[in-house]
Amino acid sequence: MKRILCAGALMLILGCTRGETESRPTIDRDTLTRRQKDSITATLPLPGAKGVGAALRATDRARERADRHDSLLGGRR
């Protein structure tokens, strides 16, 4: 008898909580890309922020250089 009561109570609890979570809209709060987060970090007065900015600039230069090389090859790799 106790098992039946416990099972019934468990089903009642799970049934109530399930409806509440389905009615809540899901919000994706993390919409910034890693690049955007790093560029924001580079502007903050934090230790190492200048290094983050320098790394972003170095990445940009390397990407531009690779694009120039790709354009010389006609876009082929």
DSSP file (Angstrom, degrees, kcal/mol; ACC not computed):
  #  RESIDUE AA STRUCTURE BP1 BP2  ACC     N-H-->O    O-->H-N    N-H-->O    O-->H-N    TCO  KAPPA ALPHA  PHI   PSI    X-CA   Y-CA   Z-CA
    1    1 A M     >        0   0    0      0, 0.0     4,-2.2     0, 0.0     5,-0.2   0.000 360.0 360.0 360.0 -41.7    0.0    0.0    0.0
    2    2 A K  H  >  +     0   0    0      1,-0.2     4,-2.8     2,-0.2     5,-0.2   0.886 360.0  54.0 -63.2 -37.7    2.8    2.4    0.9
    3    3 A R  H  > S+     0   0    0      1,-0.2     4,-2.5     2,-0.2    -1,-0.2   0.899 108.0  49.2 -63.6 -40.2    4.5    1.7   -2.5
    4    4 A I  H  > S+     0   0    0      2,-0.2     4,-2.4     1,-0.2    -1,-0.2   0.912 112.6  47.6 -66.0 -42.4    1.3    2.6   -4.3
    5    5 A L  H  X S+     0   0    0     -4,-2.2     4,-2.6     2,-0.2    -2,-0.2   0.911 113.3  48.1 -64.6 -42.8    0.9    5.8   -2.4
    6    6 A C  H  X S+     0   0    0     -4,-2.8     4,-2.5     2,-0.2    -2,-0.2   0.911 112.6  48.4 -64.5 -41.9    4.6    6.8   -3.0
    7    7 A A  H  X S+     0   0    0     -4,-2.5     4,-2.3    -5,-0.2    -2,-0.2   0.904 112.4  49.0 -65.1 -40.8    4.3    6.0   -6.7
    8    8 A G  H  X S+     0   0    0     -4,-2.4     4,-2.2     2,-0.2    -2,-0.2   0.917 112.2  47.7 -64.3 -43.7    1.1    8.1   -6.9
    9    9 A A  H  X S+     0   0    0     -4,-2.6     4,-2.4     2,-0.2    -2,-0.2   0.898 111.7  50.8 -64.4 -40.0    2.7   11.0   -5.1
   10   10 A L  H  X S+     0   0    0     -4,-2.5     4,-2.7     2,-0.2     5,-0.2   0.910 110.4  48.8 -64.1 -42.1    5.8   10.8   -7.3
   11   11 A M  H  X S+     0   0    0     -4,-2.3     4,-2.2     1,-0.2    -1,-0.2   0.886 111.2  50.9 -64.8 -38.0    3.6   10.8  -10.4
   12   12 A L  H  X S+     0   0    0     -4,-2.2     4,-1.9     2,-0.2    -2,-0.2   0.917 112.0  46.5 -65.0 -43.8    1.7   13.8   -9.1
   13   13 A I  H  X S+     0   0    0     -4,-2.4     4,-2.3     2,-0.2     5,-0.2   0.935 114.6  46.4 -64.8 -46.8    4.9   15.8   -8.4
   14   14 A L  H  X S+     0   0    0     -4,-2.7     4,-1.8     1,-0.2    -1,-0.2   0.866 111.1  53.1 -65.2 -35.5    6.4   14.9  -11.7
   15   15 A G  H  X S+     0   0    0     -4,-2.2     4,-1.2    -5,-0.2    -1,-0.2   0.883 110.8  46.5 -66.4 -38.5    3.2   15.8  -13.5
   16   16 A C  H  X S+     0   0    0     -4,-1.9     4,-1.1     1,-0.2    -2,-0.2   0.913 114.0  45.7 -71.6 -43.0    3.0   19.2  -11.9
   17   17 A T  H  X S+     0   0    0     -4,-2.3     4,-1.7     1,-0.2    -2,-0.2   0.830 106.2  60.6 -72.1 -30.1    6.6   20.2  -12.5
   18   18 A R  H  X S+     0   0    0     -4,-1.8     4,-1.6    -5,-0.2    -1,-0.2   0.912 103.2  50.0 -63.8 -42.6    6.6   19.1  -16.1
   19   19 A G  H  X S+     0   0    0     -4,-1.2     4,-1.2     1,-0.2    -1,-0.2   0.854 108.2  54.0 -64.9 -35.0    3.8   21.5  -17.1
   20   20 A E  H  X S+     0   0    0     -4,-1.1     4,-0.8     1,-0.2    -1,-0.2   0.902 108.7  47.0 -67.6 -41.2    5.6   24.4  -15.5
   21   21 A T  H  < S+     0   0    0     -4,-1.7     3,-0.3     1,-0.2    -1,-0.2   0.833 109.4  54.2 -73.3 -29.9    8.9   23.9  -17.3
   22   22 A E  H  < S+     0   0    0     -4,-1.6    -1,-0.2     1,-0.2    -2,-0.2   0.808 105.1  53.9 -72.6 -27.7    7.2   23.5  -20.7
   23   23 A S  H  < S+     0   0    0     -4,-1.2    -1,-0.2    -5,-0.1    -2,-0.2   0.689  90.1  90.8 -81.0 -17.1    5.3   26.8  -20.3
   24   24 A R  S  < S-     0   0    0     -4,-0.8     2,-0.2    -3,-0.3    -4,-0.0  -0.620  79.8-125.4 -80.1 132.7    8.5   28.8  -19.7
   25   25 A P        -     0   0    0      0, 0.0     2,-0.4     0, 0.0    -2,-0.1  -0.522  22.5-122.9 -74.0 144.2   10.2   30.2  -22.8
   26   26 A T        -     0   0    0     -2,-0.2     2,-0.5     2,-0.0     0, 0.0  -0.741  24.5-159.7 -88.2 134.2   13.8   29.3  -23.3
   27   27 A I        -     0   0    0     -2,-0.4     2,-1.1     0, 0.0     3,-0.1  -0.960  11.5-148.0-117.3 124.4   16.2   32.2  -23.5
   28   28 A D        +     0   0    0     -2,-0.5     3,-0.1     1,-0.2    -2,-0.0  -0.786  21.5 175.1 -90.5  99.2   19.6   31.9  -25.1
   29   29 A R        +     0   0    0     -2,-1.1     2,-1.2     1,-0.2     3,-0.2   0.691  63.3  74.5 -80.3 -18.8   21.5   34.4  -23.1
   30   30 A D        +     0   0    0      1,-0.2    -1,-0.2    -3,-0.1    -2,-0.0  -0.665  51.9 138.2 -98.5  81.7   24.9   33.6  -24.6
   31   31 A T        +     0   0    0     -2,-1.2     2,-0.3     2,-0.1    -1,-0.2   0.521  40.1  96.8-103.2  -7.3   24.5   35.2  -28.1
   32   32 A L  S    S-     0   0    0     -3,-0.2     2,-0.1     1,-0.1    -3,-0.0  -0.594  71.3-126.6 -84.0 144.1   28.0   36.7  -28.4
   33   33 A T     >  -     0   0    0     -2,-0.3     4,-2.3     1,-0.1     5,-0.2  -0.368  27.7-106.3 -78.6 166.9   30.7   34.9  -30.3
   34   34 A R  H  > S+     0   0    0      1,-0.2     4,-2.5     2,-0.2     5,-0.2   0.888 122.2  54.4 -60.5 -39.1   34.1   34.2  -28.8
   35   35 A R  H  > S+     0   0    0      2,-0.2     4,-2.2     1,-0.2    -1,-0.2   0.912 108.4  48.0 -62.0 -43.8   35.5   36.9  -31.0
   36   36 A Q  H  > S+     0   0    0      2,-0.2     4,-1.9     1,-0.2    -1,-0.2   0.902 111.8  49.5 -65.3 -41.5   33.0   39.5  -29.8
   37   37 A K  H  X S+     0   0    0     -4,-2.3     4,-2.4     1,-0.2    -2,-0.2   0.912 111.5  49.4 -63.5 -41.6   33.7   38.5  -26.2
   38   38 A D  H  X S+     0   0    0     -4,-2.5     4,-2.1     1,-0.2    -2,-0.2   0.882 108.8  51.9 -66.3 -37.7   37.4   38.8  -26.7
   39   39 A S  H  X S+     0   0    0     -4,-2.2     4,-0.6     2,-0.2    -1,-0.2   0.861 111.0  48.2 -69.0 -32.9   37.1   42.2  -28.3
   40   40 A I  H >X S+     0   0    0     -4,-1.9     3,-1.1     1,-0.2     4,-0.5   0.921 110.5  51.5 -68.2 -43.5   35.1   43.4  -25.4
   41   41 A T  H >< S+     0   0    0     -4,-2.4     3,-1.3     1,-0.3     5,-0.3   0.867 101.9  61.5 -59.7 -37.2   37.6   42.0  -22.9
   42   42 A A  H 3< S+     0   0    0     -4,-2.1    -1,-0.3     1,-0.3    -2,-0.2   0.744 103.4  50.5 -63.8 -22.8   40.4   43.8  -24.8
   43   43 A T  H << S+     0   0    0     -3,-1.1    -1,-0.3    -4,-0.6    -2,-0.2   0.556  91.7  97.0 -91.8  -8.0   38.8   47.2  -24.0
   44   44 A L  S << S-     0   0    0     -3,-1.3     2,-2.1    -4,-0.5     5,-0.1  -0.482  84.2-115.4 -83.6 151.3   38.4   46.5  -20.3
   45   45 A P  S    S+     0   0    0      0, 0.0    -1,-0.1     0, 0.0    -3,-0.1  -0.406  71.7 128.5 -81.8  64.3   40.9   47.8  -17.7
   46   46 A L  S >  S-     0   0    0     -2,-2.1     3,-1.9    -5,-0.3     4,-0.4  -0.849  70.2 -92.9-116.7 153.2   41.9   44.2  -16.7
   47   47 A P  T 3  S+     0   0    0      0, 0.0    -3,-0.0     0, 0.0    -1,-0.0  -0.483 114.3  15.9 -63.0 129.3   45.3   42.6  -16.4
   48   48 A G  T 3> S+     0   0    0     -2,-0.2     4,-1.6    -6,-0.0     5,-0.1   0.368  88.6 117.0  89.9  -4.9   46.1   41.0  -19.7
   49   49 A A  H <> S+     0   0    0     -3,-1.9     4,-2.0     1,-0.2     5,-0.1   0.872  74.6  54.4 -65.0 -36.1   43.4   42.8  -21.6
   50   50 A K  H  > S+     0   0    0     -4,-0.4     4,-2.3     1,-0.2    -1,-0.2   0.869 105.5  54.0 -64.4 -35.0   46.1   44.4  -23.8
   51   51 A G  H  > S+     0   0    0      2,-0.2     4,-2.2     1,-0.2    -1,-0.2   0.860 105.8  52.2 -66.1 -35.9   47.5   41.0  -24.6
   52   52 A V  H  X S+     0   0    0     -4,-1.6     4,-2.1     2,-0.2    -2,-0.2   0.921 110.5  48.3 -65.0 -43.3   44.0   39.8  -25.8
   53   53 A G  H  X S+     0   0    0     -4,-2.0     4,-2.2     1,-0.2    -2,-0.2   0.899 110.9  50.4 -63.0 -40.9   43.8   42.9  -28.1
   54   54 A A  H  X S+     0   0    0     -4,-2.3     4,-2.3     1,-0.2    -1,-0.2   0.890 109.6  51.0 -65.1 -38.8   47.3   42.2  -29.5
   55   55 A A  H  X S+     0   0    0     -4,-2.2     4,-2.2     2,-0.2    -1,-0.2   0.885 109.3  50.8 -65.8 -38.1   46.3   38.5  -30.1
   56   56 A L  H  X S+     0   0    0     -4,-2.1     4,-2.3     2,-0.2    -2,-0.2   0.913 110.9  48.2 -64.7 -42.1   43.2   39.6  -32.0
   57   57 A R  H  X S+     0   0    0     -4,-2.2     4,-2.4     2,-0.2    -2,-0.2   0.901 110.9  50.9 -65.1 -39.8   45.2   42.0  -34.1
   58   58 A A  H  X S+     0   0    0     -4,-2.3     4,-2.3     2,-0.2    -1,-0.2   0.895 110.2  49.9 -64.2 -39.4   47.7   39.3  -34.9
   59   59 A T  H  X S+     0   0    0     -4,-2.2     4,-2.4     2,-0.2    -2,-0.2   0.906 110.0  51.0 -64.5 -41.5   44.9   36.9  -35.9
   60   60 A D  H  X S+     0   0    0     -4,-2.3     4,-2.5     2,-0.2    -2,-0.2   0.918 110.5  48.6 -61.9 -43.5   43.5   39.6  -38.1
   61   61 A R  H  X S+     0   0    0     -4,-2.4     4,-2.4     1,-0.2    -2,-0.2   0.912 111.7  49.1 -64.1 -41.8   46.8   40.2  -39.8
   62   62 A A  H  X S+     0   0    0     -4,-2.3     4,-2.3     2,-0.2    -1,-0.2   0.898 111.6  49.4 -64.8 -39.6   47.4   36.4  -40.3
   63   63 A R  H  X S+     0   0    0     -4,-2.4     4,-2.3     2,-0.2    -2,-0.2   0.911 111.4  48.9 -66.1 -41.5   43.9   36.1  -41.8
   64   64 A E  H  X S+     0   0    0     -4,-2.5     4,-2.2     2,-0.2    -2,-0.2   0.904 111.4  50.0 -63.1 -41.2   44.5   39.0  -44.2
   65   65 A R  H  X S+     0   0    0     -4,-2.4     4,-2.2     2,-0.2    -2,-0.2   0.911 111.0  48.7 -64.1 -42.8   47.8   37.5  -45.3
   66   66 A A  H  X S+     0   0    0     -4,-2.3     4,-2.5     1,-0.2    -2,-0.2   0.885 110.1  52.2 -64.5 -38.7   46.1   34.1  -45.9
   67   67 A D  H  X S+     0   0    0     -4,-2.3     4,-2.2     2,-0.2    -2,-0.2   0.895 108.6  50.7 -64.1 -39.7   43.4   35.8  -47.9
   68   68 A R  H  X S+     0   0    0     -4,-2.2     4,-1.6     2,-0.2    -2,-0.2   0.923 111.4  48.0 -63.5 -43.0   46.0   37.6  -50.0
   69   69 A H  H  X S+     0   0    0     -4,-2.2     4,-1.3     1,-0.2    -2,-0.2   0.904 111.0  51.1 -63.6 -41.1   47.8   34.3  -50.7
   70   70 A D  H  <>S+     0   0    0     -4,-2.5     5,-3.5     1,-0.2     6,-0.4   0.878 107.2  53.4 -63.5 -37.3   44.5   32.7  -51.6
   71   71 A S  H ><5S+     0   0    0     -4,-2.2     3,-0.8     1,-0.2    -1,-0.2   0.841 104.7  55.4 -69.5 -30.3   43.6   35.5  -54.0
   72   72 A L  H 3<5S+     0   0    0     -4,-1.6    -1,-0.2     1,-0.2    -2,-0.2   0.837 109.3  47.3 -67.1 -31.7   47.0   34.9  -55.8
   73   73 A L  T ><5S-     0   0    0     -4,-1.3     3,-0.6    -3,-0.1    -1,-0.2   0.412 122.1-107.5 -88.0   1.5   46.1   31.3  -56.3
   74   74 A G  T < 5S-     0   0    0     -3,-0.8    -3,-0.2    -4,-0.3    -2,-0.1   0.778  70.2 -59.9  78.0  26.3   42.7   32.2  -57.6
   75   75 A G  T 3 <S+     0   0    0     -5,-3.5    -1,-0.2     1,-0.3     2,-0.2   0.467 103.9 131.2  81.8   0.5   40.9   31.0  -54.4
   76   76 A R    <         0   0    0     -3,-0.6    -1,-0.3    -6,-0.4    -3,-0.1  -0.566 360.0 360.0 -86.8 151.0   42.2   27.4  -54.8
   77   77 A R              0   0    0     -2,-0.2    -1,-0.1    -3,-0.1    -3,-0.0   0.332 360.0 360.0-126.0 360.0   43.8   25.5  -52.0
